[in-house]
């Protein structure tokens, strides 16, 4: 149990301890209001930061999408959007906390009104002790003055009548002083009892208030801690994404998305011209061979019909390889030679 600090520390000559403790209780509500204002200001800052981060994320989409570096902007955009979301989540949670603080503030006002009624007796006792203290002080001063006056007259040899009058006044002052002393003792006892109870009540109220305020601050701290953990995870994810975004992967992605094809037109053109050259060469050679064969056939064959058949037969023999040559068959020359020599021998 906590030491009774308030009970031991708020007495004093003027008995103003009650007033100090009562206003301190009212200051508790002011502290609650100011704490709510502080959290609200923090939420406003976080909300502005979240909006700025969202704007920044959108701007990443407007950066040039040309070149090998373009995919990196997607990593920046995703990370920045997540950071904006974290700060917006913090705003939402802080706003919920502000509602709790306001609720506690309303409960404080109700508790203060109840406490004010409960300590009204103490307030009256304080007023009584302050009033009786002043009256006691005045009666004491009057008593001392009358006693001194009586002694002075005796020393100066005043007349008996003057001394008697002074004695009567001194006795009256003495009786009044004794009366206030007795009243003060009664009022003092009542005041001390009530002030002791009230001082402890005020301390209990402050203990409860401070505990509640610390719980609010702890909730505030844990909320920020949770969000910072989320922000840390976003940063860690960003680092990993950038680590995985290697130079090779960026170049590969650019090649796959912007590439113009893997077929090389130079190879295709060379092949085409080579085949055209071979085709022209073989065609000229075939024509020459046919001419030679036909001339030899005319000399050796006496029947014109047979000569015509042989001529057509030779054309078919040479046209087939020529067609094969047009399709890109590399064995055309070999086939032609294999066919031509037998024909010449036969002719």
JOSULZI-V446687 format. One record per pair of residues at least 12 apart in sequence whose C-alpha atoms are under 10 Angstrom apart, sorted by sequence separation. I is the first residue (numbers start at 1). J is the second residue. D is the distance in Angstrom with one decimal. If there is no record, write none. Layout:
# JOSULZI-V446687
I_J_D / I_J_D
This chain:
# JOSULZI-V446687
60_72_9.7 / 61_73_7.2 / 150_162_8.9 / 151_163_8.8 / 154_166_9.7 / 320_332_9.5 / 321_333_8.2 / 60_73_6.0 / 61_74_7.6 / 150_163_6.5 / 153_166_8.0 / 294_307_8.0 / 297_310_8.2 / 321_334_9.6 / 322_335_9.9 / 59_73_9.8 / 60_74_7.5 / 149_163_9.2 / 150_164_8.7 / 152_166_9.8 / 153_167_10.0 / 294_308_9.4 / 297_311_8.8 / 321_335_6.9 / 322_336_8.6 / 6_21_8.3 / 60_75_9.5 / 61_76_9.5 / 150_165_8.7 / 151_166_8.9 / 320_335_9.8 / 321_336_6.5 / 57_73_9.3 / 60_76_7.1 / 61_77_7.2 / 150_166_5.2 / 151_167_9.3 / 294_310_8.3 / 320_336_9.3 / 57_74_9.3 / 60_77_5.7 / 149_166_6.9 / 150_167_6.1 / 293_310_9.5 / 294_311_6.7 / 318_335_9.5 / 319_336_9.7 / 59_77_8.4 / 60_78_9.5 / 148_166_9.6 / 149_167_9.0 / 150_168_9.4 / 293_311_8.6 / 318_336_6.9 / 321_339_9.4 / 57_76_7.4 / 58_77_7.2 / 147_166_8.2 / 150_169_8.7 / 317_336_8.5 / 56_76_9.5 / 57_77_4.7 / 58_78_9.9 / 60_80_9.2 / 146_166_7.0 / 147_167_8.1 / 149_169_9.5 / 150_170_7.1 / 291_311_9.6 / 294_314_9.0 / 56_77_8.0 / 57_78_7.4 / 146_167_8.1 / 149_170_8.3 / 290_311_8.0 / 293_314_8.6 / 318_339_8.0 / 57_79_8.3 / 58_80_9.1 / 146_168_9.3 / 147_169_8.6 / 148_170_8.9 / 317_339_7.3 / 318_340_8.1 / 54_77_9.1 / 57_80_5.4 / 58_81_8.5 / 146_169_6.4 / 147_170_5.5 / 317_340_8.4 / 53_77_9.7 / 56_80_7.3 / 57_81_5.7 / 145_169_10.0 / 146_170_4.8 / 147_171_8.6 / 290_314_7.1 / 55_80_9.4 / 56_81_8.5 / 57_82_9.3 / 145_170_8.3 / 146_171_8.5 / 289_314_9.6 / 290_315_7.6 / 314_339_9.6 / 53_79_10.0 / 54_80_7.1 / 55_81_9.1 / 57_83_9.6 / 143_169_8.8 / 144_170_8.5 / 146_172_9.1 / 147_173_8.6 / 314_340_8.8 / 317_343_9.4 / 53_80_6.2 / 54_81_5.9 / 57_84_8.6 / 142_169_9.7 / 143_170_6.5 / 146_173_7.0 / 147_174_8.7 / 52_80_10.0 / 53_81_7.0 / 54_82_9.0 / 56_84_9.4 / 142_170_8.7 / 143_171_8.4 / 145_173_9.0 / 146_174_8.7 / 286_314_9.9 / 287_315_9.2 / 290_318_8.7 / 53_82_9.2 / 54_83_8.6 / 55_84_9.2 / 143_172_8.4 / 144_173_8.4 / 286_315_9.0 / 289_318_9.6 / 314_343_8.0 / 50_80_9.6 / 53_83_7.2 / 54_84_5.7 / 142_172_9.9 / 143_173_4.8 / 144_174_8.7 / 313_343_9.9 / 50_81_9.0 / 53_84_5.2 / 54_85_8.3 / 142_173_6.4 / 143_174_5.6 / 287_318_9.0 / 50_82_9.9 / 52_84_8.0 / 53_85_8.9 / 141_173_9.3 / 142_174_8.7 / 143_175_8.8 / 286_318_6.7 / 50_83_7.7 / 51_84_7.1 / 140_173_8.1 / 143_176_8.2 / 144_177_9.7 / 286_319_8.8 / 310_343_9.8 / 49_83_9.8 / 50_84_4.5 / 51_85_9.5 / 53_87_9.1 / 139_173_6.9 / 140_174_8.3 / 142_176_9.2 / 143_177_6.6 / 49_84_7.6 / 50_85_7.0 / 139_174_8.3 / 142_177_8.3 / 143_178_9.7 / 283_318_8.9 / 48_84_9.9 / 50_86_8.0 / 51_87_9.1 / 139_175_9.4 / 140_176_8.7 / 141_177_9.0 / 282_318_9.7 / 283_319_9.0 / 286_322_8.9 / 47_84_9.0 / 50_87_5.5 / 51_88_8.4 / 139_176_6.5 / 140_177_5.8 / 310_347_9.1 / 46_84_9.3 / 49_87_7.3 / 50_88_5.7 / 139_177_5.1 / 140_178_9.0 / 283_321_9.9 / 48_87_9.3 / 49_88_8.6 / 50_89_9.3 / 138_177_8.7 / 139_178_8.8 / 282_321_9.4 / 283_322_7.1 / 46_86_9.6 / 47_87_6.9 / 48_88_9.2 / 50_90_9.6 / 136_176_8.9 / 137_177_8.8 / 139_179_9.3 / 140_180_8.9 / 282_322_7.5 / 46_87_5.8 / 47_88_6.0 / 50_91_8.9 / 135_176_9.9 / 136_177_6.7 / 139_180_7.5 / 140_181_9.1 / 45_87_9.6 / 46_88_7.0 / 47_89_9.2 / 135_177_9.0 / 136_178_9.0 / 138_180_9.8 / 139_181_9.3 / 280_322_9.8 / 283_325_9.9 / 46_89_9.4 / 47_90_8.5 / 48_91_9.7 / 136_179_8.8 / 137_180_9.0 / 279_322_7.2 / 282_325_8.7 / 43_87_9.1 / 46_90_7.3 / 47_91_6.0 / 136_180_5.3 / 137_181_9.6 / 279_323_9.3 / 43_88_9.0 / 46_91_6.1 / 47_92_9.1 / 135_180_7.1 / 136_181_6.6 / 279_324_9.8 / 45_91_8.8 / 46_92_9.9 / 134_180_9.9 / 135_181_9.6 / 136_182_9.7 / 279_325_6.4 / 301_347_9.0 / 43_90_7.5 / 44_91_7.5 / 133_180_8.5 / 136_183_8.8 / 278_325_8.0 / 279_326_6.8 / 293_340_9.4 / 297_344_9.4 / 300_347_7.9 / 42_90_9.7 / 43_91_5.0 / 46_94_9.6 / 132_180_7.1 / 133_181_9.2 / 136_184_7.4 / 278_326_9.2 / 296_344_8.9 / 42_91_8.3 / 43_92_8.1 / 132_181_8.9 / 135_184_9.2 / 276_325_9.2 / 279_328_9.5 / 297_346_9.9 / 298_347_10.0 / 43_93_8.9 / 44_94_9.7 / 133_183_9.6 / 275_325_7.6 / 276_326_8.0 / 278_328_9.8 / 282_332_8.8 / 286_336_8.5 / 290_340_9.2 / 293_343_8.2 / 294_344_9.9 / 297_347_6.2 / 40_91_9.0 / 43_94_6.1 / 44_95_9.7 / 132_183_7.4 / 133_184_6.9 / 275_326_7.3 / 282_333_7.5 / 285_336_9.9 / 289_340_7.9 / 293_344_6.5 / 296_347_7.3 / 39_91_9.7 / 42_94_8.2 / 43_95_7.1 / 132_184_6.0 / 275_327_8.8 / 276_328_9.6 / 278_330_9.6 / 292_344_9.1 / 293_345_9.9 / 41_94_9.9 / 42_95_9.9 / 131_184_9.5 / 132_185_9.7 / 275_328_6.7 / 279_332_9.5 / 294_347_8.9 / 40_94_7.4 / 129_183_9.5 / 130_184_9.7 / 133_187_9.5 / 274_328_9.7 / 275_329_9.2 / 278_332_9.5 / 279_333_10.0 / 282_336_8.8 / 286_340_8.9 / 290_344_9.8 / 293_347_7.2 / 39_94_6.8 / 40_95_7.1 / 43_98_9.5 / 128_183_10.0 / 129_184_7.1 / 132_187_7.7 / 133_188_9.3 / 275_330_9.0 / 278_333_9.1 / 289_344_9.1 / 39_95_8.1 / 128_184_9.0 / 129_185_9.5 / 131_187_9.9 / 132_188_9.1 / 272_328_8.9 / 40_97_9.3 / 129_186_9.4 / 130_187_9.6 / 271_328_9.0 / 36_94_9.8 / 39_97_8.2 / 40_98_6.9 / 129_187_5.9 / 130_188_9.7 / 36_95_9.6 / 39_98_6.8 / 128_187_6.7 / 129_188_6.3 / 38_98_9.5 / 127_187_10.0 / 128_188_8.8 / 129_189_9.6 / 36_97_8.5 / 37_98_8.4 / 126_187_9.0 / 129_190_8.9 / 130_191_10.0 / 36_98_5.6 / 39_101_9.5 / 125_187_7.2 / 126_188_9.2 / 128_190_9.6 / 129_191_6.8 / 35_98_8.8 / 36_99_8.5 / 125_188_8.4 / 128_191_8.2 / 129_192_9.6 / 36_100_9.1 / 37_101_9.8 / 125_189_9.7 / 126_190_9.4 / 127_191_9.3 / 33_98_9.7 / 36_101_6.1 / 125_190_6.8 / 126_191_6.3 / 35_101_7.9 / 36_102_7.1 / 125_191_5.1 / 126_192_9.2 / 35_102_9.8 / 124_191_8.8 / 125_192_8.7 / 33_101_7.8 / 122_190_8.8 / 123_191_9.1 / 125_193_9.6 / 126_194_9.0 / 32_101_6.9 / 33_102_7.4 / 36_105_9.3 / 121_190_9.9 / 122_191_7.0 / 125_194_7.4 / 126_195_8.0 / 32_102_7.9 / 121_191_9.3 / 122_192_9.3 / 124_194_9.8 / 125_195_8.2 / 33_104_9.7 / 122_193_8.9 / 123_194_9.0 / 32_104_8.0 / 33_105_7.0 / 122_194_5.4 / 123_195_8.8 / 32_105_6.2 / 121_194_7.6 / 122_195_6.1 / 31_105_9.4 / 32_106_9.9 / 121_195_9.5 / 122_196_9.4 / 29_104_9.1 / 30_105_8.7 / 119_194_8.4 / 122_197_8.8 / 123_198_9.6 / 29_105_6.1 / 32_108_9.0 / 119_195_9.0 / 122_198_7.0 / 28_105_9.1 / 29_106_8.8 / 121_198_9.6 / 122_199_9.8 / 29_107_9.6 / 119_197_9.2 / 120_198_9.9 / 29_108_6.4 / 119_198_6.5 / 28_108_8.2 / 29_109_7.3 / 118_198_8.8 / 119_199_9.8 / 28_109_9.9 / 26_108_9.0 / 119_201_9.1 / 25_108_9.5 / 26_109_8.6 / 29_112_9.1 / 115_198_9.5 / 118_201_9.8 / 119_202_9.7 / 28_112_9.9 / 26_112_7.4 / 115_201_8.8 / 25_112_7.7 / 115_202_8.9 / 22_112_9.4 / 25_115_9.6 / 115_205_9.3 / 22_115_9.5 / 112_205_9.4 / 22_116_8.5 / 111_205_9.2 / 22_119_9.3 / 108_205_9.8 / 18_119_9.5 / 22_123_9.8 / 108_209_8.6 / 18_122_8.1 / 19_123_8.5 / 18_123_7.4 / 104_209_9.5 / 19_126_9.2 / 18_126_7.5 / 104_212_8.5 / 17_126_9.2 / 104_213_9.3 / 16_126_8.2 / 15_126_7.0 / 16_127_10.0 / 101_212_9.5 / 14_126_9.8 / 15_127_9.1 / 101_213_8.7 / 104_216_9.9 / 15_129_7.9 / 16_130_9.1 / 14_129_9.3 / 15_130_6.9 / 101_216_7.4 / 14_130_7.1 / 100_216_8.3 / 13_130_9.5 / 15_133_9.9 / 98_216_9.3 / 14_133_8.9 / 97_216_7.7 / 13_133_9.6 / 14_134_9.9 / 97_217_9.7 / 97_219_7.9 / 98_220_9.7 / 97_220_7.4 / 94_219_9.4 / 93_219_9.9 / 94_220_7.3 / 97_223_9.4 / 93_220_8.9 / 94_223_7.8 / 90_220_10.0 / 93_223_7.2 / 94_224_8.9 / 93_224_9.3 / 90_223_7.2 / 91_224_10.0 / 89_223_9.8 / 90_224_7.0 / 93_227_9.8 / 90_226_8.9 / 87_224_9.5 / 90_227_6.4 / 89_227_7.8 / 90_228_9.4 / 88_227_9.8 / 86_226_9.7 / 87_227_7.3 / 86_227_6.2 / 87_228_9.1 / 86_228_8.4 / 86_229_9.7 / 87_230_9.7 / 83_227_9.7 / 86_230_6.8 / 87_231_8.6 / 83_228_10.0 / 85_230_10.0 / 86_231_6.6 / 85_231_9.6 / 83_230_8.5 / 84_231_9.5 / 82_230_9.2 / 83_231_6.2 / 86_234_9.1 / 82_231_8.2 / 83_232_9.5 / 83_233_9.8 / 82_233_10.0 / 83_234_6.9 / 79_231_9.7 / 82_234_6.8 / 83_235_8.6 / 81_234_9.9 / 82_235_9.6 / 80_234_8.8 / 79_234_6.4 / 80_235_9.5 / 78_234_9.5 / 79_235_7.5 / 79_236_9.9 / 79_237_7.9 / 80_238_9.4 / 79_238_6.2 / 78_238_8.7 / 79_239_9.9 / 75_237_9.7 / 76_238_7.8 / 79_241_9.6 / 75_238_7.1 / 75_239_9.8 / 76_241_9.7 / 75_241_7.1 / 76_242_9.3 / 75_242_7.6 / 72_241_9.3 / 72_242_7.9 / 75_245_9.1 / 72_245_7.7 / 71_245_8.8 / 15_191_9.7 / 22_198_9.6 / 18_195_7.3 / 21_198_9.1 / 22_199_9.3 / 25_202_7.1 / 28_205_9.5 / 32_209_9.1 / 17_195_8.7 / 21_199_7.4 / 24_202_8.8 / 25_203_9.2 / 28_206_7.8 / 31_209_9.9 / 32_210_10.0 / 35_213_8.7 / 39_217_9.6 / 69_247_9.2 / 71_249_10.0 / 72_250_8.5 / 68_247_8.8 / 71_250_7.3 / 15_195_9.8 / 18_198_8.1 / 21_201_9.9 / 22_202_7.5 / 25_205_7.6 / 29_209_9.1 / 32_212_9.8 / 36_216_9.8 / 70_250_8.6 / 11_192_9.0 / 18_199_7.4 / 21_202_6.6 / 25_206_7.1 / 28_209_7.2 / 32_213_7.5 / 35_216_9.1 / 39_220_8.1 / 68_249_9.5 / 69_250_6.9 / 17_199_8.5 / 21_203_8.6 / 24_206_8.7 / 28_210_8.6 / 31_213_9.0 / 35_217_8.9 / 68_250_5.7 / 69_251_8.7 / 71_253_8.5 / 67_250_9.4 / 68_251_6.0 / 71_254_8.9 / 11_195_8.6 / 18_202_9.3 / 25_209_9.1 / 32_216_9.8 / 67_251_9.2 / 68_252_8.9 / 70_254_8.9 / 7_192_9.9 / 10_195_9.0 / 11_196_9.6 / 21_206_9.7 / 28_213_9.6 / 68_253_7.8 / 69_254_8.9 / 10_196_9.4 / 68_254_5.6 / 67_254_7.4 / 68_255_8.8 / 7_195_7.9 / 8_196_8.5 / 11_199_9.8 / 66_254_9.3 / 6_195_10.0 / 7_196_5.6 / 10_199_7.7 / 6_196_8.5 / 7_197_8.0 / 9_199_9.1 / 68_258_9.8 / 7_198_8.4 / 8_199_8.7 / 67_258_9.4 / 4_196_9.6 / 6_198_9.2 / 7_199_5.2 / 8_200_9.6 / 66_258_9.7 / 6_199_5.5 / 7_200_6.0 / 5_199_8.8 / 6_200_6.4 / 7_201_9.4 / 4_199_8.6 / 5_200_8.3 / 6_201_9.1 / 7_202_9.4 / 4_200_6.7 / 6_202_7.7 / 7_203_8.4 / 3_200_10.0 / 6_203_6.1 / 5_203_7.7 / 6_204_9.6 / 4_203_7.7 / 3_203_9.8 / 4_204_9.5 / 2_203_9.6 / 2_204_9.5 / 2_207_9.2
